[in-house]
Amino acid sequence: MGAATSSNQKTVEDSQDKIRIEGLNIPAEIGVLDSEKGRTQSLRFDVEIQTVPGYRDIVAKTGSYVSYADTVFFIKEKAATGGHIDLVEEWAEAVASFVLENPLAEQVIVKVTKPDIFEDAAGVGIQIARRRS
């Protein structure tokens, strides 16, 4: 009693897609303490981008899409050329703003973690959620 499949079978999109970047580790100049100035520290980025409703059909019809590669490149480029940033909050806001420039991204969750601050913690940082207005 196996279920038959058909090449004409269509799937129904019942929710919005989520594009994910997990555990992107980048060295960056970060921190408010004098001991953090003039040196790089590890930052870990986790980004979840929720697409607009009907995303799959839009991609199929237009070829436009949300690129995780663009977001990774933005983070790497900002770390390489952006100079010193005081707070992980500033990093998270910059990434969220970049992602939401794409009209196919409806919401983004950005988590920025400093993994090397406390020996007995996997990391400290912030997670923000931003939505297209």
FENTAKA-V164585 format. One record per run of one state. SS is the DSSP state (alpha for helix, beta for strand, coil for the rest). FROM is the first residue (numbers start at 1). LEN is the number of residues. Records with the same first field share a line. If there is no record, write none. Layout:
BEGIN
SS = FROM-LEN + FROM-LEN
END
This chain:
BEGIN
coil = 1-17 + 29-1 + 31-3 + 37-4 + 52-3 + 63-5 + 82-3 + 86-2 + 100-5 + 115-9 + 132-2
beta = 18-11 + 30-1 + 41-11 + 85-1 + 105-10 + 124-8
alpha = 34-3 + 55-8 + 68-14 + 88-12
END
